[in-house]
Amino acid sequence: MVGDIIKTLRENKGISQKELSTLIKVASSTVGMYESNKRVPSSDMLDVIASYFNVSVDYLLGRTNVSEAPTKQNWTPTISNKDKLDIIKESEQMIVNIDKAETVEFCGTPADDEDKEFLRMAYEKFLTDVRIYNKQKYTPKKYKK
């Protein structure tokens, strides 16, 4: 049964027993024995074969008809509470610095409190986006679960 599935997958991929044996690092006679059901692959070899054909081990063993291997969830970074507090502090500090400036103008008109609040919200959004981007780019793969 396992051998029939391996043979079908190999033929669908359009490769010979010799090519498959080279890819999974076994003798070509071993692949022939697997396909003729004279020998059953070890659990480690089943993992290797399943990975190569992008199917689950359960599919190779005939336990399921779903051939796709389960895919890993995409890791998405999140902003921690500490990050949120840091962003709020930094944006408030920016507003304090703006208040210290003698004149702050937007398009020739002096900035009022509404303009400053809008600027603070835009700055918070910018800082949040930058932190998410940096976490996504610089977090090592082993921590992306």
N, C-alpha and C positions, 0 to 999 in steps of 0.2 A: 504494500500500500504506500509506504513512504517512498519507495523507489519509483513507483508510477508517477507520483507527484513531482519528484525531482526530475524525472525524464521529461514530463510535460513542460515544466518550467524551462528546462534547458533547451528543448526544441522550440518553444515559443520565443526564446531569446536568440535563437539561431546560432548556437555555438555547439561545437563538438564535445564529446566526452573528454578528449585530450585537452581542449581549451579550458573546460571547467576544472579538470584536475589540476592544471597549472594555476588557475585563479584561486582555488581553495587549498592548494599545496598538499595534494595527495597523489598517489599513483593513479594512472588512468584506469588500471584494472580495478582499483577500489571504487571508482565512480561506476564502472560497469557492474560490479557486485551490488552496489547500492540500488542501481536502476533495475536489476533483475531480482531484487528482493532476497538475495542470498546473504546479504550482510546489512545490518542496521547501523546507521551512523551514531557515534557517541553523542552525548548531549552537547558537548563543546562543538563538535562538527556540525550538529544541527543548527547551532547558533550561527556558525560561519556561513552555512548554506543559506539560512534564512536571511541573514544580512545581505548576502550577495544578490539574492533574488528580490529583496525588499518585501518579504512576506513574514508572517509570524511563525514561530516554531509550531504553534497549534495547527496552523494551516498545513505545514509539512507533515505533521502526524495524523492529519485527517480529522482533527477534532472540531474544526470549523470550516465553513465554506468561504469565509471572508479572507481574501488573500492579502489584503493590505496589512502591513505591520503597523502597530499603533504609533502614531506620531507624537513627538514631544510637544508639549505646550510651549508656545512662545513666551519667553520671559519678558515681562514689561516692568521697568523700574517705577517705583513709587516715591513720593515725597514723604519723609517721616515727619513726625510732629516737631522734632528738633529743627529739621530743615525749614518747616513752615515758620517757626518762631524766628529763626535767623533771617529769613526773607522779610518778615514783617519789621524786624529791628532795622535791617539795612534800608528798607524803603522809607521808614520813618526818619532815619538819619539823613537820607537824601532830602526830604522835605525840610528838615531843620537847616541843612546847608543852603537850600533855596531861600528860606526865610532870612538867613544871615546876609544874603546878597542884597545889594542896594536896590537894584532893579532887575526884575525878571519879566520878560515880555514874550508874548507869543503873537507873531504876525503884527508887531507894532503896538499891541495893546497890553497894558499891565496884567499880570496873572492874578486872578482872584482865588478865593478858597476853592471854588468848584474846579478851576483849572489845575490847582495843586493836587486835589483829590484824584482827578482823572490821571494826572501824571504819576501819582503814587500807585494807582491800580495797574497802569501800564507797566511800570517798573517791576511790580510784584509778578506780573504775568511773565515778563522777560526773564526774571531771575528763576522762576519756577521752570520755565522751558529750558533754560541753560542747565539747571541742575539735573533735570530728567535726561537731557541729551548726554551730559557728562557721565551719568551713571550707566547709561546704555552703552556708551562708547568705551569706558574705561573699567567696567566691572569685569573681572576675569571670568571665563566661561565656566569654570568649576563652581562658581557661586550663582550661576544663572540656572536655577532649578524650577 
